[in-house]
Amino acid sequence: MATLDPTSPLFGLSTVQLQKMLADAQQAYADLRSGKKVVSIAYAQGGGSRSATFQQTDMASLRMWIADLQLALNPALRVNRRRYIRPLF
């Protein structure tokens, strides 16, 4: 099991399943960037299968899906943003 966050929808999937899903999502992103109009992704999760269709306008959501998969595979990728440094006078 790759992800440690029990609230994640990816919790319980094996590393191999997550890597396959990530490879499919990255290929879909590359296909969209290269000019294909619509890309479909199908994957099995739990007891059933799911599919998603992305269009050119959905590139941001596809990038977020890739980031979620990368985070599930490697929880150390979580980026903590620093607060602005304000001078004290």
MIGUTOR-192878 format. One line per field, with one value per residue: x negated, y, z of N, C-alpha, C in turn; residue number from 1; residue in three letters. Coordinates in Angstrom, 1 decimal. Atoms other than C-alpha are relative to their C-alpha. Example, Ala and Ser with C-alpha at 12.3 -4.5 7.8 and 13.67 -1.06 7.14 Angstrom:
<rs>
n_x	-0.9/0.9
n_y	-1.2/-1.1
n_z	0.0/0.0
ca_x	-12.3/-13.7
ca_y	-4.5/-1.1
ca_z	7.8/7.1
c_x	-0.9/0.8
c_y	1.2/1.1
c_z	0.0/0.8
n	1/2
res	ala/ser
</rs>
This chain:
<rs>
n_x	-0.8/0.9/-0.4/-0.2/-1.2/-1.3/-1.1/0.2/-0.7/1.0/0.4/-0.3/0.6/1.5/1.0/-0.1/-1.2/0.2/1.0/-0.7/-0.9/0.9/0.5/-1.1/-0.4/1.1/-0.2/-1.2/0.4/0.8/-0.8/-0.7/1.0/0.4/-1.1/-1.2/-1.1/-0.5/0.8/-0.8/0.8/-0.8/0.8/-0.8/0.2/-0.8/-0.8/-0.5/0.9/-0.3/0.6/0.0/0.2/0.5/0.1/1.1/-0.3/0.2/1.4/0.3/-0.4/0.8/1.3/-0.3/0.0/1.4/0.6/-0.6/0.6/1.4/0.0/-0.3/1.2/1.1/-0.6/1.0/-0.1/-0.9/0.8/-0.5/0.3/0.4/-0.7/0.8/0.9/-0.4/1.0/-0.5/0.6
n_y	-1.2/-1.2/-1.2/0.2/-0.8/0.8/-0.8/-0.1/1.0/1.0/0.8/1.4/0.4/0.4/-0.9/0.4/-0.6/-1.4/-0.3/0.2/-1.1/-1.2/0.1/-0.3/-1.4/-0.8/0.2/-0.8/-1.4/-0.2/0.0/-1.3/-1.1/0.2/-0.5/0.8/-0.7/0.7/1.1/0.8/0.8/0.9/0.7/0.8/-0.5/0.8/1.0/-0.4/-0.7/-1.4/-0.6/-1.5/-0.6/-1.3/-0.8/-1.0/-1.0/0.7/0.2/-0.4/1.1/1.1/-0.2/0.2/1.5/0.5/-0.4/0.9/1.3/-0.1/-0.1/1.3/0.9/-0.5/-1.0/-1.0/-1.0/-1.0/-1.2/-0.9/-1.3/-0.8/-1.3/-1.2/-0.6/-1.4/-0.6/-0.6/-1.3
n_z	0.0/0.2/-0.7/-1.5/-0.4/0.2/0.6/1.4/0.8/0.5/-1.1/0.2/1.3/-0.1/0.7/1.5/0.5/0.1/1.0/1.2/0.1/0.2/1.4/0.9/-0.1/0.6/1.5/0.4/0.0/1.2/1.1/0.1/0.4/1.4/0.9/0.1/-0.6/-1.2/-0.5/-1.0/-0.9/-0.7/-1.0/-0.9/-1.4/-0.8/0.7/1.3/0.9/0.2/1.1/0.0/1.4/-0.1/1.2/0.0/-1.1/-1.2/-0.2/-1.4/-0.9/0.2/-0.7/-1.4/-0.2/0.0/-1.3/-1.0/0.1/-0.4/-1.5/-0.5/0.2/-0.8/-0.9/-0.3/1.0/-0.4/-0.1/-1.0/0.4/-1.2/-0.1/0.5/-1.0/-0.1/-0.9/-1.3/-0.3
ca_x	0.0/-1.6/0.5/0.7/3.7/6.9/9.0/7.5/9.6/6.4/6.0/5.7/4.3/1.0/-2.1/-1.8/1.7/0.8/-2.2/0.0/2.6/-0.2/-1.7/1.8/2.5/-0.9/-0.3/3.1/1.5/-1.1/1.6/3.6/0.5/-0.3/3.1/5.5/8.9/10.2/8.4/10.1/8.5/10.0/8.8/10.0/10.4/11.7/14.6/15.4/13.8/13.8/13.2/12.5/12.6/10.5/10.7/8.3/10.1/9.5/5.7/5.6/7.7/5.6/2.4/4.1/4.8/1.2/0.1/2.5/1.1/-2.5/-1.7/-0.1/-3.2/-5.6/-4.1/-7.4/-6.6/-4.1/-5.3/-4.8/-4.6/-6.4/-4.7/-5.9/-8.8/-7.8/-10.4/-9.9/-10.6
ca_y	0.0/3.3/6.0/6.4/8.8/6.9/9.8/9.6/7.9/6.1/4.5/0.7/0.6/-1.2/0.6/-1.3/-0.1/3.5/3.4/2.1/4.8/7.5/6.2/6.3/9.8/11.1/9.6/11.2/14.6/14.1/13.3/16.4/18.6/17.1/18.2/15.3/16.5/13.9/11.4/8.6/6.8/3.6/1.9/-0.6/0.5/-1.8/-3.9/-2.0/-0.1/3.6/5.7/9.4/11.5/14.6/17.4/20.2/22.4/19.8/20.0/21.6/18.8/16.2/17.8/17.8/14.0/13.4/15.4/13.3/10.1/11.2/12.2/8.8/7.1/9.3/11.1/12.9/15.0/17.1/20.7/22.9/26.5/29.0/32.1/35.5/36.9/40.2/42.6/43.7/47.3
ca_z	0.0/-1.1/0.4/4.2/4.2/5.0/3.8/0.3/-2.4/-3.4/0.0/-0.3/-3.8/-4.3/-5.6/-8.9/-9.4/-8.6/-10.9/-13.7/-13.1/-13.0/-16.3/-18.0/-16.7/-17.8/-21.3/-21.4/-20.5/-23.2/-25.7/-24.8/-25.1/-28.5/-29.9/-29.5/-28.6/-26.1/-24.0/-22.0/-19.1/-17.6/-14.4/-11.9/-8.3/-5.6/-6.8/-10.0/-12.8/-13.4/-16.4/-17.0/-20.2/-20.4/-23.0/-23.8/-21.2/-18.5/-18.5/-15.0/-13.5/-15.2/-13.8/-10.3/-10.8/-11.7/-8.6/-6.4/-7.8/-7.3/-3.7/-3.1/-4.4/-2.5/0.6/1.0/-2.1/-0.1/-0.4/2.7/1.7/3.9/5.1/3.8/5.7/7.1/8.6/12.2/13.0
c_x	-0.9/0.5/0.4/1.2/1.3/1.1/-0.1/0.8/-0.9/-0.5/0.4/-0.5/-1.4/-0.8/0.1/1.2/-0.1/-1.0/0.6/0.9/-0.8/-0.5/1.2/0.3/-1.1/0.1/1.2/-0.4/-0.9/0.8/0.8/-0.9/-0.4/1.1/1.2/1.1/0.5/-0.8/0.8/-1.0/1.0/-0.9/0.9/-0.4/1.0/0.8/0.5/-1.1/0.6/-0.6/0.2/-0.3/-0.5/0.0/-1.1/0.3/-0.2/-1.5/-0.4/0.5/-0.8/-1.4/0.2/0.1/-1.3/-0.7/0.5/-0.6/-1.5/-0.1/0.3/-1.2/-1.2/0.5/-1.1/0.0/0.9/-0.9/0.7/-0.5/-0.4/0.9/-0.9/-0.8/0.2/-1.1/0.7/-0.7/0.2
c_y	1.2/1.2/-0.3/0.8/-0.7/0.8/0.1/-1.1/-1.1/-0.9/-1.5/-0.5/-0.4/1.0/-0.3/0.7/1.5/0.4/-0.1/1.2/1.3/0.0/0.3/1.5/0.9/-0.1/0.8/1.5/0.3/0.0/1.3/1.1/-0.1/0.3/-0.9/0.7/-0.6/-1.2/-0.7/-0.9/-1.0/-0.8/-0.7/0.4/-0.8/-1.1/0.3/0.7/1.4/0.5/1.5/0.5/1.4/0.7/1.0/1.0/-0.6/-0.3/0.2/-1.2/-1.3/0.2/-0.2/-1.5/-0.6/0.3/-0.9/-1.4/0.0/0.1/-1.3/-0.9/0.4/1.1/1.1/1.2/1.2/1.3/0.9/1.4/0.9/1.3/1.1/0.4/1.5/0.6/0.6/1.3/0.4
c_z	0.0/0.8/1.4/0.5/-0.2/-0.6/-1.5/-0.8/-0.6/1.1/-0.3/-1.3/0.2/-0.8/-1.5/-0.6/-0.2/-1.1/-1.4/-0.3/-0.3/-1.5/-1.0/0.0/-0.6/-1.5/-0.5/-0.1/-1.2/-1.3/-0.2/-0.4/-1.4/-1.0/-0.1/0.8/1.3/0.3/1.0/0.7/0.7/1.0/0.9/1.4/0.9/-0.7/-1.4/-0.8/-0.2/-1.3/0.0/-1.4/0.2/-1.4/0.2/1.2/1.4/0.4/1.5/0.9/-0.2/0.7/1.5/0.3/0.0/1.3/1.2/-0.1/0.4/1.5/0.7/-0.1/0.9/0.9/0.3/-1.0/0.5/0.3/1.1/-0.4/1.2/-0.1/-0.5/1.2/0.1/1.0/1.2/0.2/1.4
n	1/2/3/4/5/6/7/8/9/10/11/12/13/14/15/16/17/18/19/20/21/22/23/24/25/26/27/28/29/30/31/32/33/34/35/36/37/38/39/40/41/42/43/44/45/46/47/48/49/50/51/52/53/54/55/56/57/58/59/60/61/62/63/64/65/66/67/68/69/70/71/72/73/74/75/76/77/78/79/80/81/82/83/84/85/86/87/88/89
res	met/ala/thr/leu/asp/pro/thr/ser/pro/leu/phe/gly/leu/ser/thr/val/gln/leu/gln/lys/met/leu/ala/asp/ala/gln/gln/ala/tyr/ala/asp/leu/arg/ser/gly/lys/lys/val/val/ser/ile/ala/tyr/ala/gln/gly/gly/gly/ser/arg/ser/ala/thr/phe/gln/gln/thr/asp/met/ala/ser/leu/arg/met/trp/ile/ala/asp/leu/gln/leu/ala/leu/asn/pro/ala/leu/arg/val/asn/arg/arg/arg/tyr/ile/arg/pro/leu/phe
</rs>
